[in-house]
C-alpha cells in the first residue's frame, strides 16, 4: 500500500459544478498537507497548504483535513474551464521533511 | 520575480548516452530539489540541497545519476549512461530556507530515451 492514495480519474464536470478531490494516507506522522495544480507540460503550482486538521478557504478553493480518518479533500466551487488540470495532493511530517505526493487526478471542466 | 528556470525543456537521446539538465532556482531560495515525475504519477524526490550541501540524496540512483550545486545557486543533474526506463519529466524546485512546504517548481525537462 502506498503512503498516499489519490482517487483515480479522470474526472469531467460541467462548468459551475462543485468538485471534490480526495486523498487518503497511511502515515499518521503527516502533519502538513498541500494541494498542487499542474497544467499540461508545466510544473506543479502550490494551491493550498494546511497544517493539521481543519478547513482552509481561499477564494473558490477549500482544503479540508481530517487527521482522525487520514483523509484530505480539496473542494472547488463554481468550477471554471481554466480549472482543468491535474491536481496532486502532497504531505510531509515536518517543515523540513520530504514531500510525498499522490498520483494526481486529472480534472476537466466542460464549458 | 522570475520563477525556477530549467533547460533544456525537451531532450531526446539514445540509450547509453549521457544527458544533463540545468536548473536555476528563484533568487534567494537556499533549498533546491530535483524530482522525477513518471507519466501518471506524482513527483518523487531525487535529491535535496541546502545551499551547496546535498542533505538528502537517499533516492538518487548513484550508479548512473549525479548532481551538483557548486556555488549554492544553480544546479546540474546528470545521467550517464541513460536507460530506456529513465524516460520521464525531471522537475527542479526551490524554496526559501526552512520552508520546505512552499516549494516552487520549474516547468521540467521531458527526457525521452530511445
Backbone of each chain as ProteinMPNN parsed JSONL, in Angstrom:
{"seq_chain_A": "XXXXXXXXXXXXXXXXXXXXXXXXXXXXXXXXXXXXXXXXXXXXXXXXXXXXXXXXXXXXXXXXXXXXXXXXXXXXXXXXXXXXXXXXXXXXXXXXXXXXXXXXXXXXXXX", "coords_chain_A": {"N_chain_A": [[0.851, -1.196, 0.0], [0.568, 2.179, -0.901], [1.898, 5.144, 0.629], [0.406, 7.458, 0.234], [-2.691, 7.742, -1.188], [-4.635, 8.513, -3.991], [-7.777, 9.453, -5.322], [-8.696, 7.727, -8.27], [-8.695, 8.945, -11.67], [-9.888, 9.857, -14.917], [-11.647, 12.964, -14.138], [-14.604, 14.511, -15.09], [-16.501, 17.394, -15.329], [-19.354, 19.634, -15.52], [-19.177, 23.145, -16.272], [-19.324, 25.342, -13.495], [-19.967, 23.454, -11.606], [-19.586, 21.877, -8.362], [-16.592, 20.62, -7.222], [-15.05, 17.8, -5.824], [-12.097, 16.649, -4.567], [-10.023, 14.03, -3.472], [-7.794, 12.546, -1.029], [-6.233, 9.825, 0.639], [-4.229, 8.69, 3.382], [-1.566, 6.821, 4.948], [0.392, 7.193, 6.842], [0.539, 8.245, 10.014], [2.087, 10.241, 11.004], [2.171, 12.373, 9.297], [1.786, 15.84, 8.987], [1.581, 18.216, 7.617], [-0.171, 19.426, 4.859], [-0.697, 19.616, 1.448], [-2.003, 20.973, -1.612], [-1.426, 20.743, -5.001], [-1.566, 22.19, -8.262], [-1.33, 21.187, -11.577], [-0.779, 22.118, -14.758], [-0.933, 20.962, -18.171], [2.195, 19.975, -19.365], [3.557, 21.675, -17.684], [5.162, 22.696, -14.584], [4.251, 21.595, -11.218], [2.082, 23.692, -9.238], [1.772, 25.381, -6.237], [-1.248, 25.333, -4.537], [-2.822, 25.255, -2.14], [-2.174, 25.085, 1.362], [-2.094, 23.437, 4.334], [-2.066, 22.975, 7.879], [-2.23, 20.309, 10.073], [-5.459, 19.204, 11.333], [-8.631, 20.438, 10.039], [-10.218, 23.186, 8.267], [-9.453, 25.196, 5.395], [-9.864, 28.112, 3.565], [-9.698, 29.598, 0.339], [-10.636, 31.823, -1.735], [-12.347, 30.331, -4.346], [-11.579, 27.856, -3.551], [-11.387, 25.256, -1.14], [-9.647, 23.642, 1.365], [-9.596, 20.666, 3.186], [-8.879, 18.865, 6.096], [-8.843, 15.811, 7.741], [-7.518, 14.377, 10.234], [-8.04, 12.273, 11.939], [-9.306, 10.404, 10.381], [-7.465, 10.123, 8.449], [-7.6, 11.556, 5.975], [-7.879, 13.766, 3.299], [-9.237, 16.591, 1.586], [-9.987, 18.532, -1.342], [-11.997, 21.126, -2.267], [-13.621, 22.599, -4.973], [-15.384, 25.352, -5.817], [-17.97, 26.566, -8.026], [-16.782, 25.74, -10.528], [-14.487, 26.329, -13.212], [-13.606, 26.36, -16.726], [-10.896, 26.956, -16.837], [-9.933, 25.714, -14.628], [-9.3, 23.214, -15.376], [-7.025, 20.722, -15.129], [-4.318, 18.781, -13.706], [-4.55, 17.629, -10.418], [-2.676, 17.409, -7.543], [-2.19, 15.875, -4.441], [-0.147, 16.423, -1.564], [2.085, 15.719, 1.116], [3.796, 16.006, 4.319], [5.915, 15.189, 7.155], [7.003, 17.143, 8.672], [8.231, 20.539, 8.772], [10.656, 20.531, 7.409], [10.867, 18.153, 6.042], [10.702, 15.433, 3.663], [8.514, 15.747, 0.856], [5.668, 13.803, 0.151], [3.931, 12.738, -2.579], [0.634, 12.295, -4.0], [-0.742, 10.369, -6.764], [-2.07, 12.036, -8.447], [-4.946, 13.571, -9.982], [-6.74, 13.988, -12.924], [-8.607, 16.684, -13.907], [-11.335, 17.797, -15.798], [-13.118, 20.53, -16.885], [-16.055, 21.158, -18.365], [-17.182, 23.53, -20.758]], "CA_chain_A": [[0.0, 0.0, 0.0], [1.335, 3.416, -0.951], [1.658, 6.05, 1.759], [-0.625, 8.418, -0.148], [-3.557, 7.263, -2.264], [-5.496, 9.575, -4.503], [-8.862, 8.918, -6.144], [-8.303, 7.625, -9.671], [-9.509, 9.763, -12.554], [-10.069, 11.308, -14.886], [-12.916, 13.487, -13.677], [-15.137, 15.506, -16.016], [-17.675, 18.04, -14.735], [-19.779, 20.824, -16.269], [-18.823, 24.439, -15.692], [-20.191, 25.746, -12.394], [-20.141, 22.359, -10.648], [-18.703, 21.778, -7.199], [-15.703, 19.476, -7.412], [-14.425, 17.279, -4.609], [-10.918, 15.813, -4.848], [-9.721, 13.407, -2.183], [-6.622, 11.693, -0.816], [-6.086, 9.162, 1.928], [-2.828, 8.42, 3.674], [-1.396, 5.785, 5.966], [1.386, 7.607, 7.826], [-0.095, 9.144, 10.974], [3.024, 11.314, 11.336], [1.995, 13.505, 8.389], [1.184, 16.98, 9.68], [1.409, 19.315, 6.678], [-0.903, 18.9, 3.716], [-0.706, 20.567, 0.351], [-2.601, 20.659, -2.905], [-0.76, 21.368, -6.137], [-2.241, 22.122, -9.556], [-0.34, 21.037, -12.65], [-1.282, 22.188, -16.117], [-0.196, 20.106, -19.089], [3.548, 20.378, -19.743], [4.057, 22.672, -16.748], [5.467, 22.156, -13.269], [3.191, 21.781, -10.221], [1.952, 25.024, -8.64], [1.139, 25.246, -4.931], [-2.568, 25.96, -4.428], [-3.274, 25.372, -0.758], [-1.246, 24.495, 2.32], [-2.731, 23.432, 5.645], [-1.362, 22.273, 8.952], [-3.079, 19.523, 10.956], [-6.851, 19.066, 10.95], [-9.406, 21.65, 9.899], [-10.521, 23.709, 6.936], [-8.832, 26.452, 4.977], [-10.537, 28.581, 2.357], [-9.015, 30.623, -0.442], [-11.464, 32.067, -2.911], [-13.245, 29.211, -4.687], [-10.957, 26.61, -3.099], [-11.382, 24.924, 0.275], [-8.908, 22.435, 1.718], [-10.12, 20.082, 4.413], [-8.039, 17.789, 6.606], [-9.387, 15.035, 8.856], [-6.408, 13.505, 10.627], [-8.537, 11.056, 12.593], [-9.641, 9.467, 9.301], [-6.347, 10.166, 7.489], [-8.334, 11.874, 4.757], [-7.881, 15.185, 2.978], [-10.054, 16.919, 0.423], [-9.965, 19.866, -1.934], [-13.263, 21.452, -2.9], [-13.594, 23.735, -5.901], [-16.747, 25.841, -6.067], [-18.159, 27.295, -9.281], [-15.629, 25.346, -11.343], [-14.3, 27.024, -14.484], [-12.75, 25.611, -17.673], [-9.49, 27.214, -16.504], [-9.541, 24.8, -13.544], [-8.923, 21.93, -15.98], [-5.619, 20.477, -14.828], [-4.11, 17.652, -12.794], [-4.437, 18.069, -9.027], [-1.839, 16.497, -6.768], [-2.058, 16.126, -3.014], [1.203, 16.16, -1.067], [2.118, 15.862, 2.57], [5.037, 15.631, 4.974], [5.83, 15.034, 8.609], [7.511, 18.332, 9.338], [8.528, 21.633, 7.851], [11.865, 20.268, 6.634], [10.917, 16.753, 5.633], [10.395, 15.127, 2.271], [7.12, 15.727, 0.427], [5.172, 12.602, -0.515], [2.839, 13.14, -3.457], [-0.279, 11.334, -4.591], [-0.541, 10.182, -8.202], [-2.724, 13.112, -9.183], [-6.186, 13.286, -10.686], [-6.947, 14.961, -13.993], [-9.942, 17.286, -13.912], [-11.74, 18.532, -16.996], [-14.349, 21.278, -16.666], [-16.646, 21.383, -19.688], [-17.926, 24.806, -20.837]], "C_chain_A": [[0.886, 1.246, 0.0], [0.966, 4.287, 0.234], [0.524, 7.019, 1.48], [-1.394, 7.865, -1.338], [-4.489, 8.394, -2.685], [-6.54, 8.948, -5.403], [-8.426, 8.845, -7.596], [-9.186, 8.519, -10.532], [-9.632, 9.1, -13.906], [-11.472, 11.689, -14.437], [-13.364, 14.587, -14.639], [-16.422, 16.068, -15.427], [-18.097, 19.213, -15.615], [-19.354, 22.089, -15.533], [-19.834, 24.814, -14.616], [-20.39, 24.677, -11.335], [-19.215, 22.533, -9.451], [-17.9, 20.487, -7.36], [-15.102, 19.081, -6.067], [-13.302, 16.331, -4.998], [-10.392, 15.299, -3.508], [-8.421, 12.61, -2.196], [-6.735, 11.038, 0.551], [-4.601, 8.859, 2.13], [-2.727, 7.443, 4.832], [-0.451, 6.209, 7.091], [0.779, 8.645, 8.779], [0.821, 10.295, 11.382], [2.901, 12.521, 10.405], [1.255, 14.623, 9.116], [0.858, 18.13, 8.726], [0.848, 18.752, 5.382], [-1.036, 19.981, 2.654], [-1.5, 20.059, -0.837], [-1.853, 21.463, -3.969], [-1.645, 21.208, -7.369], [-1.153, 22.072, -10.62], [-1.044, 21.067, -13.995], [-0.386, 21.349, -17.016], [1.135, 20.749, -19.483], [4.077, 21.553, -18.923], [4.439, 21.975, -15.452], [4.306, 22.36, -12.31], [3.262, 23.178, -9.594], [1.204, 24.873, -7.315], [-0.16, 26.038, -4.871], [-2.934, 26.263, -2.975], [-2.299, 24.619, 0.136], [-1.91, 24.58, 3.683], [-1.897, 22.622, 6.626], [-2.392, 21.605, 9.849], [-4.526, 19.534, 10.486], [-7.55, 20.422, 10.829], [-9.616, 22.032, 8.454], [-9.737, 24.976, 6.67], [-9.446, 26.856, 3.656], [-9.714, 29.658, 1.683], [-9.794, 30.814, -1.727], [-12.418, 30.916, -3.159], [-12.732, 27.866, -4.165], [-11.045, 26.465, -1.58], [-10.635, 23.621, 0.474], [-9.388, 21.965, 3.074], [-9.229, 18.918, 4.818], [-8.738, 17.128, 7.789], [-8.323, 14.024, 9.257], [-6.898, 12.222, 11.284], [-8.872, 9.989, 11.565], [-8.522, 9.345, 8.284], [-6.884, 10.446, 6.084], [-8.248, 13.366, 4.522], [-8.671, 15.404, 1.701], [-9.759, 18.328, -0.055], [-11.298, 20.057, -2.637], [-13.072, 22.682, -3.783], [-15.043, 24.127, -6.167], [-16.791, 26.567, -7.402], [-16.992, 27.007, -10.243], [-15.668, 26.009, -12.717], [-13.465, 26.156, -15.427], [-11.266, 25.803, -17.377], [-8.999, 26.363, -15.324], [-9.126, 23.433, -14.084], [-7.421, 21.729, -15.87], [-5.531, 19.165, -14.051], [-3.875, 18.2, -11.398], [-3.719, 16.989, -8.227], [-1.937, 16.852, -5.293], [-0.622, 15.776, -2.611], [1.204, 16.39, 0.436], [3.493, 15.512, 3.111], [4.879, 15.673, 6.483], [6.283, 16.271, 9.365], [7.932, 19.345, 8.307], [9.748, 21.346, 6.973], [11.979, 18.812, 6.207], [10.397, 16.582, 4.209], [8.886, 15.17, 2.005], [6.809, 14.383, -0.217], [3.92, 13.002, -1.277], [1.91, 11.971, -3.743], [-0.03, 11.271, -6.094], [-1.123, 11.322, -9.023], [-4.008, 12.646, -9.831], [-6.394, 14.394, -11.705], [-8.404, 15.39, -14.024], [-10.177, 18.019, -15.218], [-13.072, 19.207, -16.7], [-14.893, 21.684, -18.031], [-17.425, 22.698, -19.716], [-19.422, 24.561, -21.042]], "O_chain_A": [[1.825, 1.358, 0.788], [-0.134, 4.186, 0.778], [-0.236, 7.365, 2.384], [-0.807, 7.557, -2.376], [-5.046, 9.118, -1.86], [-6.241, 8.026, -6.162], [-7.845, 9.8, -8.111], [-10.318, 8.816, -10.15], [-9.489, 7.881, -14.012], [-12.367, 10.847, -14.365], [-12.59, 15.488, -14.963], [-17.328, 15.315, -15.068], [-17.283, 19.733, -16.377], [-19.196, 22.085, -14.312], [-21.039, 24.633, -14.789], [-20.931, 24.965, -10.267], [-18.205, 23.235, -9.517], [-18.455, 19.415, -7.602], [-14.698, 19.935, -5.278], [-13.53, 15.33, -5.678], [-10.325, 16.045, -2.531], [-8.006, 12.076, -3.224], [-7.263, 11.624, 1.496], [-3.829, 8.785, 1.175], [-3.675, 7.261, 5.596], [-0.495, 5.637, 8.181], [0.538, 9.787, 8.389], [0.371, 11.232, 12.042], [3.463, 13.579, 10.689], [0.239, 14.393, 9.772], [-0.041, 18.927, 8.997], [1.324, 17.739, 4.87], [-1.435, 21.111, 2.937], [-1.645, 18.853, -1.033], [-1.675, 22.676, -3.856], [-2.376, 20.226, -7.505], [-0.179, 22.823, -10.566], [-1.807, 20.161, -14.333], [0.762, 21.061, -16.679], [1.187, 21.913, -19.88], [4.92, 22.322, -19.384], [4.092, 20.813, -15.235], [3.454, 23.214, -12.555], [4.335, 23.76, -9.44], [0.117, 24.296, -7.281], [-0.183, 27.244, -5.118], [-3.307, 27.385, -2.635], [-1.679, 23.641, -0.282], [-2.253, 25.67, 4.141], [-1.14, 21.724, 6.255], [-3.319, 22.256, 10.331], [-4.784, 19.851, 9.324], [-7.129, 21.413, 11.426], [-9.242, 21.301, 7.537], [-9.402, 25.729, 7.585], [-9.542, 26.048, 2.732], [-9.114, 30.512, 2.336], [-9.631, 30.061, -2.687], [-13.21, 30.561, -2.286], [-13.4, 26.846, -4.33], [-10.811, 27.416, -0.835], [-10.944, 22.615, -0.164], [-9.566, 22.761, 3.996], [-8.866, 18.085, 3.988], [-9.171, 17.804, 8.722], [-8.241, 12.94, 8.681], [-6.234, 11.189, 11.192], [-8.738, 8.797, 11.843], [-8.618, 8.547, 7.351], [-6.655, 9.684, 5.145], [-8.51, 14.156, 5.43], [-8.764, 14.522, 0.848], [-9.34, 19.194, 0.713], [-11.684, 19.259, -3.491], [-12.446, 23.665, -3.387], [-15.829, 23.33, -6.68], [-15.787, 27.114, -7.858], [-16.312, 27.924, -10.703], [-16.732, 26.219, -13.299], [-12.699, 25.307, -14.97], [-10.463, 24.907, -17.639], [-7.799, 26.299, -15.056], [-8.652, 22.586, -13.327], [-6.64, 22.481, -16.453], [-6.545, 18.524, -13.776], [-3.089, 19.13, -11.215], [-4.105, 15.82, -8.236], [-1.78, 18.018, -4.93], [0.027, 14.94, -3.24], [0.407, 17.171, 0.955], [4.267, 14.813, 2.457], [3.864, 16.124, 7.015], [5.987, 16.432, 10.549], [7.983, 19.052, 7.112], [9.842, 21.893, 5.874], [13.085, 18.303, 6.032], [9.748, 17.463, 3.645], [8.087, 14.696, 2.813], [7.585, 13.882, -1.031], [2.97, 13.534, -0.702], [2.326, 10.813, -3.733], [0.785, 12.02, -6.632], [-0.715, 11.547, -10.163], [-4.15, 11.477, -10.188], [-6.247, 15.577, -11.398], [-9.311, 14.567, -14.149], [-9.32, 18.77, -15.685], [-14.038, 18.55, -16.313], [-14.268, 22.457, -18.758], [-18.23, 22.964, -18.823], [-20.197, 25.513, -21.13]]}, "seq_chain_B": "XXXXXXXXXXXXXXXXXXXXXXXXXXXXXXXXXXXXXXXXXXXXXXXXXXXXXXXXXXXXXXXXXXXXXXXXXXXXXXXXXXXXXXXXXXXXXXXXXXXXXXXXXXXXXXXXXX", "coords_chain_B": {"N_chain_B": [[8.998, 38.728, -10.183], [11.266, 36.292, -11.191], [10.64, 32.905, -12.079], [11.471, 29.45, -11.304], [13.975, 28.309, -13.397], [14.524, 26.047, -16.014], [16.527, 24.05, -18.149], [17.457, 21.83, -20.837], [14.101, 22.149, -22.225], [13.071, 19.969, -23.506], [14.414, 16.775, -24.331], [15.863, 14.389, -26.373], [17.402, 11.349, -26.522], [19.627, 8.613, -27.32], [19.71, 5.351, -25.843], [22.22, 4.651, -23.399], [23.63, 6.933, -23.852], [24.998, 9.987, -22.431], [23.357, 12.548, -20.435], [22.425, 15.839, -19.452], [20.853, 18.049, -17.159], [19.804, 21.355, -16.41], [19.29, 23.743, -13.801], [18.054, 26.769, -12.531], [17.365, 28.269, -9.573], [14.762, 30.173, -7.84], [15.71, 33.455, -7.028], [17.473, 33.865, -4.041], [16.433, 31.647, -2.805], [17.376, 29.099, -0.725], [17.114, 26.368, -0.685], [17.103, 23.626, -2.856], [15.609, 21.329, -5.067], [15.554, 18.244, -6.836], [13.311, 16.443, -8.749], [11.721, 13.457, -9.979], [9.302, 12.74, -12.359], [7.158, 10.4, -13.411], [4.957, 9.391, -16.061], [1.612, 9.949, -15.308], [2.008, 9.83, -12.615], [2.868, 11.149, -9.323], [5.371, 13.628, -8.454], [8.631, 12.437, -7.49], [11.067, 12.658, -5.039], [14.459, 13.143, -5.833], [16.88, 14.348, -4.995], [17.917, 16.671, -2.494], [19.066, 19.908, -1.836], [20.659, 21.994, 0.532], [21.759, 25.077, 0.277], [24.964, 24.539, -0.965], [25.157, 21.965, -0.121], [24.286, 18.572, -0.29], [21.611, 17.375, 1.286], [19.782, 15.358, 1.364], [20.004, 12.626, -0.392], [19.088, 10.143, -0.694], [17.333, 8.848, -2.426], [18.472, 8.966, -4.874], [19.682, 7.313, -7.678], [22.717, 6.252, -7.506], [24.493, 4.93, -9.121], [24.237, 5.726, -11.721], [23.282, 8.296, -11.779], [24.087, 11.681, -11.069], [24.581, 14.733, -9.257], [25.092, 18.247, -8.866], [25.722, 21.288, -7.067], [27.456, 23.623, -7.091], [28.065, 26.329, -6.301], [26.029, 26.901, -4.68], [23.844, 27.961, -5.947], [22.751, 27.694, -8.959], [22.078, 24.436, -10.412], [23.053, 21.178, -11.579], [21.882, 18.188, -12.977], [22.838, 14.963, -13.793], [22.793, 12.141, -15.993], [24.32, 9.144, -16.638], [25.245, 6.11, -17.889], [22.294, 6.764, -19.886], [19.19, 4.988, -19.551], [16.449, 3.137, -21.004], [14.302, 3.2, -19.225], [14.602, 5.613, -17.973], [13.204, 7.574, -19.158], [11.189, 10.288, -18.639], [9.795, 13.102, -16.819], [11.883, 15.552, -15.558], [11.942, 17.429, -12.792], [12.719, 20.543, -11.309], [12.816, 22.236, -8.219], [12.467, 24.934, -5.863], [12.835, 26.44, -2.619], [12.368, 28.834, 0.036], [14.67, 29.147, 2.814], [14.124, 26.743, 5.368], [11.467, 26.428, 4.733], [10.183, 24.175, 3.498], [7.669, 23.424, 2.808], [6.714, 25.164, 0.992], [7.223, 24.983, -1.892], [8.444, 25.885, -5.06], [8.029, 25.095, -8.353], [9.862, 24.392, -11.356], [9.345, 24.277, -14.989], [10.133, 21.825, -15.862], [12.099, 19.198, -17.456], [11.558, 17.279, -20.179], [12.467, 14.088, -20.776], [13.287, 11.799, -23.267], [14.268, 8.579, -23.888], [15.602, 6.64, -26.35]], "CA_chain_B": [[10.017, 37.764, -9.712], [11.411, 35.186, -12.125], [10.421, 31.601, -11.469], [12.545, 28.469, -11.467], [14.291, 28.134, -14.811], [15.136, 24.768, -16.344], [16.829, 23.809, -19.555], [16.508, 22.142, -21.893], [12.724, 21.758, -21.934], [12.892, 18.631, -24.074], [15.666, 16.143, -24.733], [15.717, 13.031, -26.901], [18.723, 10.735, -26.676], [19.621, 7.16, -27.431], [20.161, 4.711, -24.606], [23.657, 4.595, -23.129], [24.215, 8.262, -23.99], [24.873, 10.834, -21.244], [22.47, 13.7, -20.574], [22.499, 16.744, -18.304], [19.767, 19.021, -17.012], [20.25, 22.513, -15.64], [18.232, 24.424, -13.06], [18.364, 27.989, -11.786], [16.227, 28.456, -8.659], [14.336, 31.544, -7.561], [16.749, 34.183, -6.318], [17.323, 33.9, -2.587], [15.993, 30.349, -2.273], [18.53, 28.305, -0.342], [16.864, 24.941, -0.851], [16.836, 23.224, -4.231], [15.201, 19.924, -5.163], [15.328, 17.586, -8.116], [12.287, 15.408, -8.696], [11.424, 12.665, -11.161], [7.869, 12.508, -12.486], [6.745, 9.493, -14.464], [3.634, 9.663, -16.603], [0.508, 9.499, -14.474], [2.454, 9.711, -11.221], [3.318, 12.365, -8.688], [6.831, 13.771, -8.4], [9.373, 11.708, -6.453], [12.311, 13.367, -4.759], [15.751, 12.511, -6.117], [17.918, 14.937, -4.161], [17.605, 17.986, -1.93], [20.239, 20.682, -1.436], [20.626, 23.215, 1.331], [22.918, 25.763, -0.303], [25.701, 23.617, -1.836], [25.231, 20.651, 0.509], [23.213, 17.611, -0.547], [21.184, 16.921, 2.611], [19.004, 14.14, 1.206], [20.188, 12.026, -1.723], [18.826, 8.726, -0.482], [16.561, 8.296, -3.542], [19.218, 9.166, -6.131], [20.398, 6.092, -8.105], [24.062, 6.82, -7.623], [25.31, 4.25, -10.109], [24.189, 6.403, -13.02], [22.852, 9.68, -11.595], [24.888, 12.543, -10.215], [24.094, 16.113, -9.226], [25.97, 19.186, -8.185], [25.261, 22.663, -6.876], [28.766, 24.018, -6.602], [28.112, 27.639, -5.647], [24.81, 27.087, -3.902], [22.794, 28.652, -6.699], [22.191, 26.784, -9.949], [22.385, 23.024, -10.194], [23.03, 20.287, -12.736], [21.606, 16.769, -12.751], [23.381, 14.211, -14.926], [22.565, 10.702, -16.084], [25.312, 8.536, -17.506], [24.55, 6.216, -19.166], [20.835, 6.746, -19.784], [18.495, 3.749, -19.882], [15.094, 3.361, -21.517], [13.413, 3.495, -18.106], [14.826, 6.971, -17.455], [12.287, 8.49, -19.84], [10.319, 10.884, -17.622], [9.995, 14.543, -16.661], [12.752, 15.882, -14.429], [11.5, 18.717, -12.258], [13.521, 21.228, -10.304], [12.014, 23.113, -7.37], [13.234, 25.629, -4.834], [12.043, 27.016, -1.528], [13.173, 29.617, 0.988], [15.23, 28.359, 3.921], [13.216, 26.249, 6.414], [10.069, 26.476, 4.28], [10.056, 23.102, 2.519], [6.271, 23.256, 2.421], [6.367, 26.183, -0.011], [8.138, 24.715, -2.991], [8.097, 26.434, -6.358], [8.556, 24.18, -9.355], [10.108, 24.802, -12.722], [8.486, 23.608, -15.977], [10.596, 20.46, -16.081], [12.734, 18.737, -18.693], [10.974, 15.998, -20.602], [13.509, 13.249, -21.368], [12.901, 10.581, -23.97], [15.417, 7.733, -24.196], [15.214, 5.696, -27.424]], "C_chain_B": [[10.066, 36.596, -10.687], [11.214, 33.883, -11.376], [11.649, 30.725, -11.61], [12.739, 28.214, -12.964], [14.974, 26.785, -15.016], [15.447, 24.725, -17.836], [17.59, 22.498, -19.692], [15.087, 21.775, -21.482], [12.445, 20.341, -22.42], [14.255, 18.087, -24.498], [15.353, 14.718, -25.187], [17.121, 12.486, -27.123], [18.551, 9.239, -26.886], [20.151, 6.559, -26.129], [21.685, 4.606, -24.607], [24.343, 5.935, -23.339], [24.124, 9.012, -22.66], [23.915, 11.987, -21.516], [22.59, 14.547, -19.312], [21.355, 17.738, -18.347], [20.248, 20.138, -16.106], [19.062, 23.206, -14.99], [18.784, 25.678, -12.4], [17.177, 28.304, -10.891], [15.822, 29.923, -8.554], [15.406, 32.223, -6.702], [16.462, 34.228, -4.817], [16.85, 32.602, -1.969], [17.213, 29.477, -2.003], [18.363, 26.821, -0.69], [16.477, 24.641, -2.294], [16.576, 21.722, -4.261], [15.194, 19.487, -6.621], [14.325, 16.455, -7.899], [12.22, 14.684, -10.035], [9.914, 12.471, -11.198], [7.603, 11.608, -13.689], [5.319, 9.806, -14.884], [2.549, 9.1, -15.685], [0.854, 9.323, -13.007], [2.792, 11.079, -10.649], [4.836, 12.448, -8.691], [7.429, 12.956, -7.251], [10.722, 12.39, -6.269], [13.531, 12.528, -5.119], [16.821, 13.023, -5.156], [17.481, 16.316, -3.696], [18.897, 18.634, -1.462], [19.843, 21.805, -0.486], [21.916, 23.959, 0.967], [23.676, 24.759, -1.187], [25.755, 22.198, -1.286], [24.018, 19.792, 0.174], [22.794, 17.006, 0.783], [20.299, 15.677, 2.55], [19.186, 13.648, -0.226], [19.88, 10.539, -1.674], [18.073, 8.072, -1.64], [17.27, 8.46, -4.885], [19.957, 7.884, -6.5], [21.841, 6.442, -8.439], [24.939, 6.082, -8.637], [25.325, 4.984, -11.438], [23.811, 7.878, -12.913], [23.858, 10.43, -10.716], [24.321, 13.949, -10.287], [25.132, 16.973, -8.545], [25.316, 20.552, -8.098], [26.449, 23.405, -6.266], [28.771, 25.333, -5.839], [26.832, 27.933, -4.877], [23.723, 27.852, -4.622], [22.219, 27.673, -7.721], [22.735, 25.378, -9.754], [22.299, 22.265, -11.511], [22.759, 18.868, -12.272], [22.06, 16.007, -13.996], [22.991, 12.736, -14.828], [23.595, 10.157, -17.07], [25.584, 7.112, -17.081], [23.036, 6.165, -18.977], [20.289, 5.385, -20.197], [17.075, 4.089, -20.34], [14.15, 3.804, -20.405], [13.599, 4.877, -17.502], [13.93, 7.995, -18.141], [11.234, 8.983, -18.847], [10.488, 12.391, -17.706], [10.843, 14.767, -15.41], [12.442, 17.313, -14.002], [12.503, 19.251, -11.252], [12.58, 22.136, -9.511], [12.93, 23.832, -6.396], [12.291, 26.185, -3.784], [12.965, 27.879, -0.672], [13.664, 28.698, 2.107], [14.145, 28.002, 4.927], [11.745, 26.359, 6.023], [9.863, 25.447, 3.177], [8.621, 22.923, 2.046], [5.821, 24.283, 1.384], [7.343, 26.063, -1.17], [7.578, 25.28, -4.295], [8.808, 25.589, -7.418], [8.841, 24.899, -10.676], [9.238, 24.004, -13.677], [8.914, 22.175, -16.269], [11.323, 20.269, -17.397], [12.152, 17.371, -19.018], [12.04, 15.211, -21.356], [12.887, 12.032, -22.026], [14.171, 9.828, -24.336], [14.965, 6.668, -25.183], [16.124, 4.479, -27.447]], "O_chain_B": [[9.041, 35.981, -10.98], [11.567, 33.761, -10.202], [12.726, 31.191, -11.985], [11.785, 27.939, -13.692], [15.892, 26.427, -14.278], [14.726, 25.287, -18.661], [18.293, 22.093, -18.767], [14.909, 21.13, -20.449], [11.67, 19.607, -21.806], [15.126, 18.827, -24.956], [14.682, 13.953, -24.494], [17.928, 13.091, -27.828], [17.479, 8.678, -26.66], [20.936, 7.182, -25.413], [22.332, 4.492, -25.648], [25.528, 6.066, -23.034], [23.258, 8.702, -21.842], [23.685, 12.362, -22.666], [22.83, 14.019, -18.227], [20.942, 18.204, -19.409], [21.0, 19.909, -15.158], [17.968, 23.251, -15.554], [19.85, 25.652, -11.786], [16.087, 28.579, -11.391], [16.475, 30.8, -9.12], [15.935, 31.625, -5.765], [15.364, 34.58, -4.385], [16.859, 32.457, -0.746], [17.981, 29.155, -2.91], [19.338, 26.117, -0.954], [15.63, 25.319, -2.876], [17.237, 20.948, -3.57], [14.869, 20.264, -7.519], [14.47, 15.631, -6.996], [12.606, 15.219, -11.075], [9.309, 12.087, -10.197], [7.8, 12.008, -14.836], [4.565, 10.423, -14.131], [2.57, 7.921, -15.333], [0.085, 8.737, -12.246], [2.978, 12.045, -11.388], [5.512, 11.443, -8.909], [6.821, 12.805, -6.192], [11.427, 12.662, -7.24], [13.624, 11.355, -4.757], [17.573, 12.241, -4.575], [16.772, 17.034, -4.402], [19.716, 18.009, -0.788], [18.828, 22.475, -0.676], [23.016, 23.523, 1.306], [23.07, 24.178, -2.087], [26.338, 21.315, -1.916], [22.875, 20.221, 0.33], [23.535, 16.208, 1.358], [20.088, 15.016, 3.566], [18.591, 14.191, -1.157], [20.353, 9.769, -2.51], [18.166, 6.857, -1.819], [16.706, 8.121, -5.926], [20.779, 7.407, -5.717], [22.136, 6.883, -9.55], [26.021, 6.563, -8.977], [26.29, 4.891, -12.198], [24.002, 8.632, -13.867], [24.4, 9.883, -9.756], [23.661, 14.313, -11.26], [25.943, 16.494, -7.752], [24.483, 20.925, -8.923], [26.444, 23.764, -5.089], [29.436, 25.432, -4.808], [26.584, 29.069, -4.474], [22.784, 28.342, -3.994], [21.309, 26.907, -7.403], [23.711, 25.158, -9.036], [21.576, 22.653, -12.429], [23.34, 18.403, -11.291], [21.703, 16.37, -15.117], [22.876, 12.17, -13.741], [23.721, 10.649, -18.191], [26.115, 6.906, -15.989], [22.553, 5.583, -18.007], [20.841, 4.715, -21.07], [16.572, 5.186, -20.093], [13.303, 4.673, -20.61], [12.842, 5.275, -16.617], [13.901, 9.159, -17.743], [10.481, 8.188, -18.284], [11.225, 12.9, -18.55], [10.547, 14.234, -14.341], [12.652, 18.268, -14.75], [13.06, 18.504, -10.449], [11.66, 22.73, -10.073], [14.046, 23.382, -6.137], [11.101, 26.375, -4.033], [14.181, 27.685, -0.654], [13.129, 27.608, 2.31], [13.338, 28.853, 5.301], [10.873, 26.38, 6.892], [9.431, 25.778, 2.073], [8.385, 22.331, 0.993], [4.668, 24.266, 0.951], [8.18, 26.938, -1.39], [6.387, 25.159, -4.581], [10.024, 25.4, -7.375], [8.17, 25.86, -11.051], [8.472, 23.144, -13.241], [8.154, 21.4, -16.851], [11.186, 21.064, -18.327], [12.246, 16.432, -18.227], [12.467, 15.611, -22.439], [12.072, 11.329, -21.429], [15.047, 10.368, -25.011], [14.058, 5.887, -24.894], [15.944, 3.589, -28.279]]}, "name": "protein", "num_of_chains": 2, "seq": "XXXXXXXXXXXXXXXXXXXXXXXXXXXXXXXXXXXXXXXXXXXXXXXXXXXXXXXXXXXXXXXXXXXXXXXXXXXXXXXXXXXXXXXXXXXXXXXXXXXXXXXXXXXXXXXXXXXXXXXXXXXXXXXXXXXXXXXXXXXXXXXXXXXXXXXXXXXXXXXXXXXXXXXXXXXXXXXXXXXXXXXXXXXXXXXXXXXXXXXXXXXXXXXXXXXXXXXXXXXXXXXXX"}
